[in-house]
Amino acid sequence: MACVAVTWARPESTYTDKWDNINVDEILESNRLLKGYVDCLLGKGRCTPDGKALKETLPDALEHECVKCTGKQKSGADKVVRHLVNKRPDLWKELAVKYDPNNIYQARYKDKIDAVKGSA
């Protein structure tokens, strides 16, 4: 019984890679698609299955510095942050208000955020 409890309680090594092949560039280049994802994350609109998964995973990924993210997820996250910081600061700010109201993650990731500013 103890062995089952330990196995059950142990976190998965990575998030599901089910959506790793989503074309992030296509989403970022389409105002309609990007707005749909942002609205989903903000609770302002319907979520696609992948948007729903992102919404459920994002708080944990922020809290634990994306340690369970696959390589593709980390790469995609970097691309999204770079795009939002440089080209859509309005959306970046809305998401920060929702997911980082106390500025904890903005402070924790300040060096990474500053590093992508100006590099679209």
N, C-alpha and C positions, 0 to 999 in steps of 0.2 A: 504494500500500500504506500509506503514512504517513497519507494522508487517511482511509482506512478505520479505521486504528488510533485516530486522534484521535476520529473519530465514535463508534466503539465504546466508547472509554474515557470519553467525556463523560457525566456523570450526567444522568439525566432531570430535567426541570425541576420536575416534581411527582410525587408518588406517584399510583398509579392512582386514578381517581375512581369506580371500579366500585361501591364501597360507600358513596358519599357520601349516599345517600338512606336509609340505615338510620335508623330512629326511635330515636335515643339516649334520648329521654325514656321510651319504652316499656321499654327495657332497664333504665334506672335505677330505674323504678318497680316492677319485678318482681324480687323477691329471687332467684327461680329463674334468670331470665335473667342477672342481674348475677353471681350466683355461678358460673354456667356460664362466663362470659367470664373471670372472675378465676381460676377453676380452670384454664382453658386457659392463661392467661398464666403461671400458676405451675407448669405442668407436672403438675397434679394431676388433670386430667380431659381428656376428648376435646375437640377443637376443631372448631367449625363452620368452613366455608371462610373466612368473614369473621374469625373469631377467629384462625385460623391466619395470615391476612394481617396482622392487627394484631400478633400475636406476632413475626412476622418483621420488621415495620416499626418497632416501638416502640424498640428500641435505637438505631437510626439517627436516629429523630426526636428522641429525648432528647439524643443526642450533638450533633446539628446544629441544635438549637433549632427543630425543625419547619420548616426552610426549604423543604422539598419538600412540605409539607402544603398541600392546597387550602384555600380559605377555609372550606368546610364542615367539613373535618377539624380546622382550628384552633378553630372555634366548638364543635364536638363535644368536642374535647379539653378546652377550658376548662370546659364544662358537666360533664364527667366528673370533672375535678379538683375543682371546686367541690362536687359531690355527695359524692365520697369523703372529702374533707377535713372536711366539715361533718356528714355523716350516716353515713358508714361508715369512721371512722378506723381500725377494725380491718383492713379490707381495704386501705386506703391504706398502712398500716404493712407488711402482708405484701408488697405490691407493691414498696414501697420497699426492703425487705430483699433481694428478688430482683433488682430492676433498678438499685438504687443502694446496694450494700452499703458503699461507701466514702463515702457522703453527698455525692458530687460534685454531683449534680443538685439535691438538696434545697438545697444551699448556692447553686448557680447561680440557681435559680428561687425563692429565699427570698422576695423581694419580691412575686412573683406569687402564691405560695402564701399569704403573709400577707394579701394583698389580698382573697383569696376567703374567708378565714376569717370565719364569721358571716354570709356572704351566700349563702344556699342558694337 
